[in-house]
């Protein structure tokens, strides 16, 4: 195996075992049984399992909220199933009752009063959370809970939602009829009730597209994902590998702005084996629930080892959400573009080449489990022979949630130039570039 081939595939051998181990841990963790109920003094209700009790606090594994450490002083009631209570557990009688798990939610009473100044949600597990609703976008609800801080829930996991203050709500009744109104909300499994000044209106929950804060801060519209992978080895062979990824998005009920970066750097014995950078930005305007217009669609790419000093692509496209559910999103775009290439060195012809391009892209995002996400992205460009003919970029990434905001990311990346330009030295770059990367990601 040559040094270049080793550089491309070494991550595959190094991390295959790690990937299998992580899958096993997550799969084995799916069998946990949740049956206990913890009610706090502010009437938040968590359904799950007691992990540990001590005189000062209770460690509780919530079914949807994760692990919580709740001070005894904040516990109003702790309901344990008979199987949970044992001679080893001696909970304080003042806050503990022993009941079988509830078979349904028909007998639940709302934990809030009409004058309560907080927002409330009830999850399908029966849990009640108190806090502040940040937004509902793309079937994801951001909720800042009193106990568990900022958390994102899949919209289908939310059974009831109640707001204390005024929100901006967007509905789409059909392809042509859209409506944005303001008011306080009470949302049940099928109905959205909007209570405005002097009027109350009811809508179907299936027509609800988005909820945003009225007068919300600009910062609340932004989200991001940063990932960094780095390895260093010295001795008989000195090797450095670096991979960086960044994605920043701004969302409103009718628009979506995306900024993305992907960079790779590799060096063996002082010789560069990788050095490429890709920056892209796009702005989407939704014409309907699924149809959107992407203008502009910009990509900048640099890879001197592929004889590309700079490559700039400017275009616009039409996009469509093929699948848009709580767990799965898949959209595609297609459209024309203009492209300019600056080559490092060429055997013949111009060093700067302009031309047209036809761009196609696809993005597939699926929540495999509560802790594992799958992301598949592809961008293809059909260009002229002087620009490399067909150019392809694809990425498959698994994101494993380690903590609320910390992920372990494993990515397989493929880049291909069908007709790379021959350098002035007579060397011709390889058509394909493959790499497997491992990094830690932070979401905000």
N, C-alpha and C positions, 0 to 999 in steps of 0.2 A: 504494500500500500504506500503510495507517495505521501510526501509531507502535506500537500494540499488536500488530498483525500482524507488524511488523518484529521486535519483541522476541521473539515466539514462534518465528520461523523463521530468525533470523539465524545461529544455530549450524549449521543444516542447510547453508547455503551456505558457511559458513566452514570447516567440517570435513569435508565430503564428500570433498574431494581427499585430506585426511590419512588418512581411513579406507581409501580405495582403495590408497594407497601402502603402508600397513602390511600390508594383505592381500598385496600383491605381494611384499614382503620375506619374509614368512613362507612363502608358497607356494614361492618360489624357493629357500628354504633347506631344503626337504624332500628335495632330491636328493642330499644329502651321502652319501658312501660311507664307512662305518666298517669298518676291518679290523685295526687294530693292537691290541696288548694290553700294558697296563702293570701290573706286579705290584710292590706296595710291600713294604717290609721287614716289615710286619706281616701280609703275605699277602693284603691286599685286592687284588682283580683288577678292572681297568677295561678295557672294550672300546671302542675308538673310533678316533681319528686323532691323530697327533702334529702339533701346529701349529707349535711352535718348540722348538729345542734350544739351550742355551748351557751353558758350563762348570759353572754352579751349579744349574740347574733345567731342568725339561721342562714345557712348556705342552701339555696334553693335552685334547682335546675328547672327553669320554665320551659314549657313545650315549644314556644315560639320566640321567647325573649332571651333565651340563653341562661347562663349562670348568674345568679344574683346573691349578694351578701346583704341581708337586711338586718339592721339593729333590732333587738328585742323591743325597744321602746317604740319602734315604728310598726310593730305587728299587732293588728287588731284581733285576728283570728287565724288559727292554723287547723285546717281540716285534713285528717289523715285517714287513709283507708286502713282496714283492719290488718292487712298484710304488712303495712309500713311500721306499725307500732310494735315494738319488741321490748324485752326486758332490758336491753342495752340502752334504750331511749327513755329518758325521763323528762319530757317536756313540761314546761310550766303549765299547770292546770288552768290558769286564768286566760290563756290564749289558745288552747288546743281543744278541738272536738274530734270525735272519731265517727266518720260517716262513709258510706259507700259512695263511689263516684257518681255524679249526677248523670242521669240517662239522657237528659235533654236540657234545653234552656227555656222552656215555656214558662217555668215558675220564677225565672230570674226577675229581680226588681232593678230598675235603673238606679245606679249608685250615686247619681247627681241630683241636685235640686235645680229648679228652673233658673235660679239666680246664680248658680255656680259660674265663676268667671273663667273656668278652664274648658278646653276641648276634651272630648272623651271618645274612645273607640272600643268596640267589643270585637274580639277575634273569634274565628270559628271554633277555637278550642274552649270558648267560654270566658277567656280572660278579658278583664276590663282594664284599660290603661288611661291615665290622666296626664294631660300635658298641653302641647300646642301643635296643631297641624301646620306643617311647613308648605307642602304642596302635594298634589296628585297629578302625575305626568306619566304617560306610557304604562299604565296599569301598575304603577309603583307609588305607594303612599309614604311620604317622609313625615315622621311623627317624633317630636321631641318629648319623651316621656319623663315624668318626675323621677322615676326609679332607674330607668335604663338608658337615659340620655337619648341622643338622636339615633333613630333606627328606621330602616326602610322595610316596609311590608308589601308583599304581593297583594294587590287590590282584592283578589278573590278570597283572601284569607280574612278580610275585614267584613264582619257581619253587620255591625251598626256603627254609625259615625254621627257625632253631635258636636256642633261648634257653638261657642259662646259669643264669638264676634262675627263680624261681617266678612264674607269671602267673595271672591270673584269666581263664578262658575260658568263653564262653557259646555253647551249641549250641541249635539248634531242629531237632528231628527231624521234627516235623509241627506242625500248628496247635495241638495240645493238649500235646504233650510237649516240655518245655524243660529245660535242664540247665546249671548253672553249676558248674564244677570248677576246682581249682587244681593246678598242677604245672609242671614244665619241659616244653618243647615241641620236637618235631621234625615239621615239616610238609613233605610232598612234594606232587607235583602232584595226588594223589588222596586222601591219608591224613593225618590228624592223630593223632600219638602223644603222649599226655599221661602223663608220668612223675611220679607223686605219691609220697607216703611209703608204701613197701611195695607199691605196685601200679603197673601199666602198662596203659593202656587205649587202644584205637584207635577212631577215628571217621572218618566221611567228611568230606572237606574241604568239600563242598557244604553240610554242616549247620553249618559254623562261621559265627557271626554277629559276634563281637567278641572282642578281646583287650585287657585293661587291666592296668596295673601293680598288683601286690598291695601295698597300703599306699601307693599313689601320692599325690603331692602334689595338693592341690586345684587348683593352678595348671595342672597338666597336663591337666585336663578342659576347659579353656577355650580358645577360639580367637576370632579377630576379624578384621575387614576394615574399614579406614578409607579413605575416598576424599574428595579435596578438589579443587574446581575454582574458579579465581578469574581474572577478567580486569578490566582497568581501562583506560579510554581518556579522554584529555583533549584539549582544543583547541576546535574549533567545537562539538563535542558531548562532554559529559562523561558517561561511562557506566561503571557498576560492576555486575558480575555475580558472584554467589557461589553455589556449590552444595556442600553437604556431605552425605556419607552415612556411616553407621556400622552395622556388624552385629557383634554379639557372641553367641557360642553356648557353651553348656555341654552336653557329651554324656557319657552313661554308657551301658552296654549296654542299658538299658531305658527311659531318659528322654532328653528333649531340651528345653533351655531356650533361647529366642531373644529377643534384644533388638535393635530396629532403629530407626534414625533417618534421616530424609530432610528436608533443608531447602533452600529456594531464596530468594535475595534478589536483586532487580534494581532499578537506579535509573538514570534518564536525565534529565539536566539538573535533578537535585534532586527529581524526581518518582518515587515508587515505582511500579515496573511488576510486581514480584513480591515476595511476603513470605509464605511458607507453610512450615509445619513439621508433620511427621508422625512420631509415635512409636508403636511397637507392641511388644507383648510377648506371648509364648505359652509354654505348658508342655505338652509332649507326653508321654504315657505309652503305651508300646507294649504292646498286648494280644497281638500275635503278630508275625511277621516283617514284615507289611505293614500291619496294622490298628492304629491308634492313636487315643487319646482326647485332645483338646486342651482343657484346662481349667486356667487361664482363657485366654481369647482377648481381649486388650484393645487398643484403638486410640484415640489422642488426635490430633486434627487441628486446625490453626489456619490460617485464611486470611482476614484482614480484607478483602482486595480482592474476595473472593467473599461478603462479608457474614457470614462465619463467625468469630465471636470465639473460640469453643471448640466442639469436638464430641467427645464421649466415648462410646465404644461398648464395652459389656461383654457377653461371651457365652461360649459353649462349643460345641464342634463335634466331629464324628467325622471322622477322616481315613483315607486309604488311599494307599499307595504303588503307583501304577499300574505304573511302571517303576522298577526299582532294580538297575542294573548298574554295572560299574566305570566306564563313561564317561557314563552317562545316569541322571538321577534325575527322577522326575515324581510329585508327590503332589497330592492334592486334599482339601479339607475342606468341610464343609457343616454349618450349625447355626443356632440362634436366638440373638438378642441383644437387649439393652436399650440404648437410645440417648437421650442428652440433647444438645440443640443450644442454644447461646447465640449469638444473632444480634447483629451490631453495631447495626443499625437496621432496622426493618421498617415498611412502609407501613401495615399493619393487623395485628391479632392480637397474640399474646404474643411477647415477646422471648426467652423460654425455653420450649422445646417438648420434651416427653418422648414417647417412643413405642417400639414394638418394631421389630425389624429381622430380616431373614433374610440371613445372610452366607454367601457362597461364595468360596473362594480356590483358587488353583492356583499351583504353583511348578515350573518346568521348568529343569533345570540340565544342560548337555551339554558335554562336552569335545570341541571340534571337532578340535583338534590338541594336541600337547604344550604349545603356547604360547598357545592361544586357547580361551577358554571362552565359552559363550553362556548367558545367564540370562534367562528370561522369567517375570515374576510378574504376577498379576492378583488383585484383591480387589473383589468386587461386593457391594453392600448394597441390598436391596429394602426400602424404608421407605414411610411415608405421605406425602401431598402436602405437609403442613406441615414435613416434614423434608427435602424435596428430591426425593421419589420415589426413583428409582433413582440410586445413587451408584457411580461406577466409578473405580478406580485401576489403571493398568497400567504396567509398565516392561519395556523390552527393553535388555539391556546386553551389550556385548562387552568381555571382559577380555583384554588382551594382556600376557603376562608379559615384562617388561623384564629383571628380575633375579629371584632366588629369592623375594624378598618384595615386590617392587615391580611394580605393574601400571599399564598405561595403560587407563583405563576410558572407554568411550563409551556413553552412555545416552540412550534416547528414552523420555520419560515423558508419559503421557496421563492427565488427570483430567477427569471429567465429572460434573456435577450436572444431572439431567434437568429439574428445576423449581427453579431458584435463587430465593430469596426477594427480592422487590422492596424496595429500600431506601426510607427515609422521604423521600428527595429525589426519588423517582420513577424513579431509575435501576435497571436490572435487570442483574446481572452476566451475562457470557457463560457459556454452558453448558460449553464445552470450554476446556481449558488444555493447550497442547502446548509441549514444550521439548526441545531436544537439548543435552546437556552433555558436556564433556570434562574429565577429572580424572585425577590420579595417586592410585593406591591402594596401601596398605601392608597386608600380611597378617601376622598373628602367632598 
